[in-house]
Amino acid sequence: MNDSNDNNAGINMPRRGFIGGVGLTAMAAALPSMAATERTNDSSSTVKTPAPGLRRLGGLEVSEVGLGCMGGSGYYYPFPGKARMISVIRDAVERGVTFFDTAETYGPFTNEEVVGEALQPMRQKVVIATKFGFSYNGTERTGLDSRPANIRRAVEGSLRRLRTDYIDLLYQHRVDPKVPIEDVAGTVKDLIAEGKVKHFGMSEPGPRTLRRAHAVQPVAAVQNEYSLLERSPEKNEILAICEELGIGFVPWGPVARGFLIGRFGEGTVFAKEDNRAGVPFFFPDAMKQNLAVYDLAHRWAQRKGVTPGQLSLAWLLAQKPWIVPIPGTTDPWHLAENLGAVNARFTPDELLQFRRELEAIRIVGERAAPGTLAMSDVEAPEKK
């Protein structure tokens, strides 16, 4: 999952404190170096420090900022269309992005088709991540399903739609509460041995399940929602476990679905097709309070001569050298803006001060509707 940070989401869009004219300095086509330390992944040996401009997710080396492609198949109104999304994806490659995120369930199926068509000409130069974990009746999603047979069905379909013979990073999209994680990780391990998958990832797992999975097949990356607005990975052990085990971390929603770039605010009325309409963070009473987070990002962005979105992404990048955000966009201008985040820097003292100011803000609401939240932080059943 990921942000799409460029769509005019609402019918009415007054927003507090948004200044669109902040100068964009050093919009890099090539991504500059960020310091990274070596960590030991207990699955192999010492993980090498990545090359300049790259970061490591377990054994994968990727650009410091990836591209979340989900918005190319809907979710955030207005929808971009296939041709536009293909153009944005290829523009991202030209600008130095090597990490692209999709999933079987985006569409469903159609997002993988768009990503596959866009990246086929440069397949060897990029890292493609996709996800399994649901069953379908035609195009209707019918529930969680991480049984081994369904994982294999999903992988075969993803390979076909992505126009490739291997998947660089295969995530379990959500933990299946009916299937032991040892069966899931074991199936992915077999797929790796068969050459169809290169690396294993998990999205929104419970902490014990993450450890159990990693013991069977090393997990290269965990993908959870993480932003200035949503910081649960700091509290539910996931970031700590990733650091301990040498697992990379991929924040989805890194600019809070466009909220942290000032794309919407008080008075926004979302189109009925836009899934942000159901996010409690953005309900009217919560929005009024939560705009304090955007205001904080905006103040600091002005100080640093960047945009609030760049400041928000730079903050994530500054947390750990093995964090790789995947902001989504369907617009080339916002793609350039997102990539410019790697040029914004915090000093250690600035990080401490920013953290103090951020934690003084009371955030209202939840990041998702109850049914969606119930699929996160789930522990798989024990293997009998």
C-alpha positions as CSV (number, residue, x, y, z in Angstrom):
1,M,0.0,0.0,0.0
2,N,1.1,3.5,-0.6
3,D,0.2,7.2,-0.9
4,S,-1.1,8.9,-4.0
5,N,-0.2,12.4,-3.1
6,D,-1.2,14.3,-6.2
7,N,-4.9,14.0,-6.7
8,N,-7.4,16.7,-5.9
9,A,-9.3,14.5,-3.6
10,G,-12.2,16.7,-2.6
11,I,-15.0,18.7,-4.1
12,N,-14.1,21.5,-1.7
13,M,-10.5,21.9,-0.7
14,P,-9.8,24.8,1.6
15,R,-6.8,24.0,3.7
16,R,-5.1,25.7,6.6
17,G,-1.6,27.1,6.1
18,F,-0.9,25.5,2.7
19,I,1.7,27.5,0.6
20,G,2.2,26.0,-2.8
21,G,5.1,28.3,-3.8
22,V,7.9,26.8,-1.7
23,G,11.0,26.5,-3.9
24,L,12.1,23.1,-4.9
25,T,15.8,23.0,-4.7
26,A,18.1,20.3,-6.1
27,M,15.4,18.1,-7.6
28,A,17.8,15.2,-8.2
29,A,17.5,12.9,-11.1
30,A,20.2,10.8,-9.4
31,L,19.8,10.1,-5.7
32,P,22.6,11.2,-3.4
33,S,24.3,9.2,-0.8
34,M,23.0,8.7,2.7
35,A,25.1,7.1,5.4
36,A,24.3,3.5,6.3
37,T,25.7,1.2,8.9
38,E,26.3,-2.5,8.5
39,R,23.9,-4.8,10.3
40,T,24.0,-8.5,10.9
41,N,21.1,-10.4,9.4
42,D,21.0,-13.7,11.3
43,S,20.0,-15.4,8.0
44,S,23.3,-15.0,6.4
45,S,26.2,-12.8,7.4
46,T,27.2,-9.2,7.6
47,V,25.0,-7.0,5.3
48,K,27.2,-4.8,3.1
49,T,26.9,-1.1,3.3
50,P,24.9,0.0,0.2
51,A,26.4,1.9,-2.7
52,P,25.9,5.7,-2.7
53,G,22.3,6.7,-3.3
54,L,21.0,3.3,-2.4
55,R,19.7,1.5,0.7
56,R,19.4,-2.1,1.7
57,L,16.3,-4.1,2.5
58,G,17.8,-7.3,3.9
59,G,19.7,-8.6,0.8
60,L,18.1,-6.2,-1.6
61,E,19.7,-3.0,-2.7
62,V,17.2,-0.3,-3.8
63,S,16.9,3.5,-4.3
64,E,16.4,5.5,-1.2
65,V,12.9,6.4,-2.2
66,G,10.7,4.0,-4.1
67,L,7.4,4.4,-6.0
68,G,4.2,3.1,-4.7
69,C,2.1,2.3,-7.7
70,M,-1.3,1.5,-6.1
71,G,-2.8,4.9,-7.0
72,G,-2.5,4.0,-10.7
73,S,-5.5,1.6,-10.3
74,G,-7.9,3.8,-8.3
75,Y,-8.3,4.3,-4.6
76,Y,-7.7,8.1,-4.7
77,Y,-9.9,10.1,-6.9
78,P,-9.5,11.2,-9.7
79,F,-8.1,8.1,-11.2
80,P,-5.1,8.6,-13.6
81,G,-5.6,6.0,-16.4
82,K,-3.2,3.4,-17.7
83,A,-1.2,5.6,-20.1
84,R,-0.4,8.3,-17.5
85,M,0.7,5.8,-14.9
86,I,3.0,4.0,-17.3
87,S,4.5,7.4,-18.2
88,V,5.1,8.2,-14.5
89,I,6.7,4.8,-13.8
90,R,9.1,5.2,-16.7
91,D,9.9,8.7,-15.7
92,A,10.7,7.4,-12.2
93,V,13.2,4.9,-13.7
94,E,14.9,7.8,-15.6
95,R,15.2,9.7,-12.4
96,G,17.0,6.9,-10.6
97,V,14.2,5.1,-8.9
98,T,14.8,1.3,-8.8
99,F,12.1,0.1,-6.4
100,F,8.5,-0.3,-7.4
101,D,5.6,-1.5,-5.3
102,T,2.4,-3.2,-6.4
103,A,0.0,-6.0,-5.3
104,E,-2.3,-8.6,-6.7
105,T,-5.2,-7.0,-4.9
106,Y,-4.7,-3.5,-6.4
107,G,-7.4,-3.4,-9.0
108,P,-7.5,-6.3,-8.4
109,F,-4.9,-7.5,-10.9
110,T,-4.9,-4.4,-13.1
111,N,-2.1,-2.6,-11.2
112,E,0.3,-5.4,-11.8
113,E,-0.5,-5.3,-15.5
114,V,0.3,-1.6,-15.6
115,V,3.6,-2.0,-13.7
116,G,4.5,-5.0,-15.8
117,E,4.0,-3.2,-19.1
118,A,5.8,-0.1,-17.8
119,L,8.9,-1.9,-16.6
120,Q,9.2,-4.7,-19.1
121,P,11.8,-2.8,-21.2
122,M,14.0,-2.2,-18.2
123,R,13.2,-5.2,-16.1
124,Q,16.9,-6.0,-15.2
125,K,17.4,-2.5,-13.8
126,V,14.6,-2.5,-11.3
127,V,13.3,-4.2,-8.2
128,I,9.6,-5.1,-8.3
129,A,7.7,-5.9,-5.1
130,T,4.2,-7.4,-5.1
131,K,2.0,-9.1,-2.6
132,F,-0.3,-12.2,-2.1
133,G,-2.8,-13.0,0.6
134,F,-6.4,-12.9,-0.6
135,S,-8.8,-15.1,-2.4
136,Y,-11.1,-14.0,-5.2
137,N,-14.3,-14.8,-7.0
138,G,-13.6,-13.3,-10.4
139,T,-12.5,-9.8,-9.5
140,E,-14.3,-9.8,-6.1
141,R,-12.0,-10.2,-3.1
142,T,-13.5,-12.8,-0.8
143,G,-11.2,-12.8,2.1
144,L,-7.7,-13.6,3.5
145,D,-6.1,-16.7,2.1
146,S,-2.4,-17.6,2.6
147,R,-2.7,-21.3,2.2
148,P,0.2,-22.7,0.2
149,A,-1.9,-23.5,-2.9
150,N,-3.3,-20.0,-3.0
151,I,0.2,-18.5,-2.6
152,R,1.3,-20.4,-5.7
153,R,-1.8,-19.4,-7.6
154,A,-1.1,-15.8,-6.8
155,V,2.5,-16.0,-7.8
156,E,1.8,-17.5,-11.1
157,G,-0.7,-14.8,-11.9
158,S,1.6,-12.1,-10.7
159,L,4.5,-13.4,-12.9
160,R,2.2,-13.3,-15.9
161,R,0.8,-9.9,-15.3
162,L,4.2,-8.4,-14.4
163,R,5.7,-9.9,-17.6
164,T,8.6,-11.4,-15.7
165,D,9.9,-14.8,-14.7
166,Y,10.8,-13.8,-11.1
167,I,9.5,-11.5,-8.4
168,D,12.2,-9.6,-6.5
169,L,10.3,-9.1,-3.3
170,L,7.1,-11.1,-2.4
171,Y,5.1,-9.9,0.6
172,Q,2.4,-11.6,2.5
173,H,-0.1,-8.7,2.3
174,R,-1.8,-9.4,5.6
175,V,-1.3,-12.3,8.1
176,D,-3.9,-15.0,7.7
177,P,-5.2,-15.9,11.1
178,K,-6.1,-19.4,9.9
179,V,-2.7,-20.4,8.4
180,P,0.5,-21.0,10.5
181,I,3.2,-18.6,9.4
182,E,5.6,-21.5,9.1
183,D,3.5,-22.8,6.2
184,V,3.5,-19.4,4.5
185,A,7.2,-18.8,4.9
186,G,8.0,-22.4,3.9
187,T,6.0,-22.0,0.7
188,V,7.9,-18.8,-0.1
189,K,11.1,-20.5,0.7
190,D,10.3,-23.2,-1.9
191,L,9.4,-20.5,-4.5
192,I,12.8,-18.9,-3.8
193,A,14.5,-22.3,-4.4
194,E,12.5,-22.6,-7.7
195,G,13.8,-19.2,-8.8
196,K,10.3,-17.6,-9.0
197,V,10.9,-15.3,-6.0
198,K,14.1,-13.7,-4.8
199,H,13.1,-12.3,-1.4
200,F,10.4,-12.6,1.2
201,G,8.5,-9.7,2.9
202,M,5.6,-9.2,5.2
203,S,3.1,-6.4,5.6
204,E,1.5,-5.3,8.9
205,P,2.4,-8.5,10.8
206,G,2.2,-9.2,14.5
207,P,5.6,-9.1,16.1
208,R,5.7,-12.7,17.2
209,T,4.6,-13.8,13.7
210,L,7.4,-11.8,12.2
211,R,10.0,-13.6,14.3
212,R,8.5,-17.0,13.5
213,A,8.5,-16.3,9.8
214,H,12.1,-15.0,9.8
215,A,13.2,-18.2,11.5
216,V,11.9,-20.3,8.5
217,Q,12.8,-17.9,5.7
218,P,14.7,-14.7,6.3
219,V,12.4,-11.7,5.8
220,A,14.0,-9.0,3.7
221,A,11.5,-6.2,4.4
222,V,8.4,-5.3,6.4
223,Q,5.9,-2.9,4.9
224,N,3.7,-1.0,7.4
225,E,2.1,2.4,7.4
226,Y,4.4,4.9,8.9
227,S,4.4,8.7,8.7
228,L,4.4,11.8,10.9
229,L,0.7,11.2,11.4
230,E,0.8,7.4,12.0
231,R,3.7,6.2,14.1
232,S,2.5,2.8,15.4
233,P,5.7,0.9,14.2
234,E,7.6,2.8,16.9
235,K,5.3,1.4,19.6
236,N,4.4,-2.2,18.5
237,E,8.0,-3.6,18.4
238,I,8.2,-3.9,14.7
239,L,10.9,-1.3,14.1
240,A,12.9,-2.8,17.0
241,I,12.6,-6.3,15.6
242,C,13.6,-5.1,12.1
243,E,16.8,-3.5,13.6
244,E,17.6,-6.6,15.6
245,L,17.2,-9.1,12.8
246,G,18.6,-7.0,9.9
247,I,15.2,-6.6,8.2
248,G,14.5,-3.5,6.1
249,F,11.4,-1.4,6.6
250,V,9.2,0.1,3.9
251,P,6.7,2.8,5.1
252,W,3.5,2.9,3.1
253,G,1.4,6.0,3.4
254,P,4.6,8.1,4.1
255,V,2.9,11.4,3.5
256,A,-0.4,10.2,5.0
257,R,-2.3,9.7,1.7
258,G,-1.5,13.3,0.6
259,F,-2.4,14.9,4.0
260,L,1.2,16.0,4.7
261,I,1.6,17.8,1.4
262,G,-1.4,20.0,2.2
263,R,-3.6,18.4,-0.5
264,F,-6.7,18.5,1.7
265,G,-7.8,19.9,5.0
266,E,-10.7,21.5,6.9
267,G,-13.8,21.5,4.7
268,T,-12.6,18.8,2.3
269,V,-15.4,16.7,0.9
270,F,-14.0,13.5,-0.6
271,A,-15.5,12.0,-3.7
272,K,-17.4,8.8,-2.9
273,E,-14.9,6.8,-4.9
274,D,-12.0,8.0,-2.8
275,N,-11.1,5.6,0.0
276,R,-9.9,8.5,2.2
277,A,-13.5,9.3,2.9
278,G,-13.5,6.3,5.3
279,V,-10.3,7.1,7.1
280,P,-11.1,8.4,10.6
281,F,-8.0,10.6,10.7
282,F,-9.8,12.7,8.0
283,F,-13.2,12.9,9.6
284,P,-14.1,16.6,10.1
285,D,-13.5,16.8,13.9
286,A,-10.3,14.8,13.6
287,M,-9.0,16.7,10.6
288,K,-9.3,20.0,12.5
289,Q,-7.0,18.6,15.3
290,N,-4.7,16.6,13.1
291,L,-3.8,19.6,10.9
292,A,-1.4,20.6,13.7
293,V,0.9,17.8,12.3
294,Y,0.8,19.4,8.8
295,D,1.4,22.8,10.3
296,L,4.5,21.5,12.1
297,A,5.8,20.0,8.8
298,H,5.1,23.2,7.0
299,R,6.9,25.4,9.5
300,W,10.0,23.2,9.4
301,A,9.8,22.9,5.6
302,Q,9.9,26.7,5.3
303,R,13.0,26.8,7.5
304,K,14.8,24.3,5.3
305,G,13.6,25.6,2.0
306,V,11.7,22.4,1.0
307,T,8.1,21.4,0.7
308,P,6.1,19.8,3.6
309,G,6.0,16.6,1.7
310,Q,9.8,16.5,1.3
311,L,10.2,17.4,4.9
312,S,7.9,14.5,5.9
313,L,9.8,12.0,3.7
314,A,13.2,13.3,4.9
315,W,12.1,12.7,8.5
316,L,11.4,9.1,7.7
317,L,14.7,8.7,5.9
318,A,16.5,10.1,8.9
319,Q,15.0,7.6,11.4
320,K,17.1,4.6,10.2
321,P,19.4,3.9,7.2
322,W,17.3,0.8,6.3
323,I,14.0,2.6,5.9
324,V,12.8,3.1,2.3
325,P,9.5,5.0,1.9
326,I,7.3,4.4,-1.2
327,P,5.2,7.5,-1.7
328,G,2.7,7.1,-4.5
329,T,2.0,9.6,-7.2
330,T,0.4,9.8,-10.7
331,D,2.0,13.1,-11.5
332,P,5.6,13.7,-12.8
333,W,5.9,17.0,-10.9
334,H,5.1,15.3,-7.6
335,L,7.5,12.5,-8.5
336,A,10.3,15.0,-8.7
337,E,9.1,16.6,-5.5
338,N,9.2,13.3,-3.7
339,L,12.7,12.4,-4.9
340,G,13.9,15.8,-3.8
341,A,13.3,14.7,-0.2
342,V,16.7,12.9,-0.2
343,N,18.4,16.3,-0.2
344,A,16.7,17.5,3.0
345,R,18.8,16.9,6.1
346,F,18.2,17.0,9.9
347,T,21.0,17.5,12.4
348,P,20.8,15.3,15.5
349,D,19.7,18.3,17.5
350,E,17.0,19.1,14.9
351,L,15.6,15.6,15.1
352,L,15.3,15.8,18.8
353,Q,13.6,19.1,18.7
354,F,11.3,18.0,15.9
355,R,10.4,14.9,17.8
356,R,9.5,16.9,20.9
357,E,7.2,19.2,18.9
358,L,5.6,16.2,17.1
359,E,4.9,14.3,20.3
360,A,3.3,17.3,21.9
361,I,0.5,17.1,19.3
362,R,-2.5,14.9,20.2
363,I,-3.6,13.0,17.1
364,V,-7.3,12.2,16.8
365,G,-8.9,9.2,15.1
366,E,-7.5,6.0,13.6
367,R,-5.6,5.4,10.4
368,A,-8.3,3.1,8.9
369,A,-11.8,1.8,9.4
370,P,-12.2,-1.0,12.1
371,G,-12.5,-3.8,9.6
372,T,-9.2,-2.8,7.9
373,L,-7.4,-2.2,11.2
374,A,-8.5,-5.7,12.3
375,M,-6.2,-7.2,9.6
376,S,-3.1,-5.5,11.0
377,D,-0.8,-6.6,13.8
378,V,-2.3,-10.1,13.6
379,E,-0.6,-13.1,15.0
380,A,-0.7,-16.3,12.9
381,P,-1.9,-19.6,14.6
382,E,0.8,-21.9,16.0
383,K,1.9,-24.7,13.8
384,K,0.6,-28.0,15.2
